[in-house]
Amino acid sequence: MSDTVVLRAGATPCAPSLVLRPWRVDDVSALVSAYRDPVLRRWTSSAVESEADAVRWVRVQRRGWAAGNRFSFAVLEEQPDAAHGQLVANLVLKEVTPGKPAAEVGYWTAAHARGRSVAPRALAVLTTWAFNTFGAGGLKRLDLLHQVDNSASCRVAHKSGYAFDRVLPATPPAFPLDGHLHTRHRDA
């Protein structure tokens, strides 16, 4: 899969358009800034505390594209007077395997962009792209997982048409709390 994929979510009356594209090394400064947010760090498993950490993180995302099993997108909000958009989120489609009926989606939103429907808008675009791109290879379902106490992610799942499926029991240390599994089927 080419790492030149660019997806777009159109502008709304209240928000500029979004561009979803693979992460690049020139995103490192914005990534470090996003990870300074303690709320974001609470929900993510990656530690990005320095530019060196961010470069490593971006390289991992790029390797996923090269391997064809993990597709991570920087989500940028287009700015009318700027050459580049402002980083507002990360979206990922992972565990993509030909013939496997399910893959997983994940996301985070930068602190300055929360509460503006960035995640649901971007997730809608990613969901369509995932089913259009991998449906012929057998992809029928997308799973979205979050900790039970992450009510913001639960709201995003519902807004994006991912139905609540069940509670997942905690599996410490990686998942110290119970989780929710939400699903979206290709034919939904």
KAGIGI-V861708 format. One record per pair of residues at least 4 apart in sequence whose ideal C-beta (glycine too) atoms are under 6 Angstrom apart, sorted by sequence separation. I is the first residue (numbers start at 1). J is the second residue. If there is no record, write none. Layout:
i=I j=J
i=I j=J
//
This chain:
i=23 j=27
i=27 j=31
i=49 j=53
i=109 j=113
i=117 j=121
i=119 j=123
i=123 j=127
i=129 j=133
i=130 j=134
i=131 j=135
i=135 j=139
i=146 j=150
i=156 j=160
i=171 j=175
i=172 j=176
i=184 j=188
i=11 j=16
i=48 j=53
i=109 j=114
i=113 j=118
i=134 j=139
i=157 j=162
i=170 j=175
i=11 j=17
i=48 j=54
i=64 j=70
i=79 j=85
i=170 j=176
i=10 j=17
i=78 j=85
i=79 j=86
i=96 j=103
i=146 j=153
i=170 j=177
i=77 j=85
i=95 j=103
i=170 j=178
i=9 j=18
i=48 j=57
i=76 j=85
i=77 j=86
i=95 j=104
i=109 j=118
i=169 j=178
i=93 j=103
i=94 j=104
i=109 j=119
i=8 j=19
i=46 j=57
i=61 j=72
i=76 j=87
i=77 j=88
i=167 j=178
i=168 j=179
i=93 j=105
i=107 j=119
i=7 j=20
i=35 j=48
i=75 j=88
i=144 j=157
i=168 j=181
i=75 j=89
i=92 j=106
i=6 j=21
i=166 j=181
i=75 j=91
i=91 j=107
i=165 j=181
i=73 j=91
i=90 j=108
i=144 j=162
i=164 j=182
i=165 j=183
i=3 j=22
i=32 j=51
i=72 j=92
i=89 j=109
i=162 j=182
i=163 j=183
i=32 j=54
i=71 j=93
i=88 j=110
i=162 j=184
i=28 j=51
i=31 j=54
i=161 j=184
i=70 j=94
i=88 j=113
i=157 j=182
i=28 j=54
i=28 j=55
i=69 j=96
i=89 j=118
i=88 j=118
i=147 j=177
i=148 j=178
i=91 j=122
i=147 j=179
i=148 j=180
i=25 j=58
i=89 j=122
i=145 j=179
i=146 j=180
i=23 j=58
i=91 j=126
i=103 j=139
i=120 j=156
i=124 j=160
i=145 j=181
i=93 j=130
i=101 j=138
i=105 j=142
i=119 j=156
i=123 j=160
i=23 j=61
i=96 j=134
i=144 j=182
i=98 j=137
i=99 j=138
i=101 j=140
i=102 j=141
i=103 j=142
i=104 j=143
i=105 j=144
i=120 j=159
i=101 j=141
i=120 j=160
i=143 j=183
i=102 j=143
i=141 j=183
i=142 j=184
i=22 j=65
i=141 j=185
i=140 j=186
i=27 j=74
i=75 j=122
i=23 j=72
i=23 j=74
i=135 j=186
i=20 j=73
i=20 j=75
i=131 j=186
i=18 j=75
i=19 j=76
i=30 j=87
i=18 j=77
i=16 j=77
i=17 j=78
i=3 j=65
i=16 j=78
i=44 j=108
i=19 j=85
i=1 j=68
i=40 j=108
i=37 j=111
i=34 j=110
i=15 j=116
i=20 j=122
i=18 j=121
i=18 j=122
i=43 j=150
i=9 j=121
i=9 j=122
i=9 j=125
i=7 j=125
i=7 j=129
//
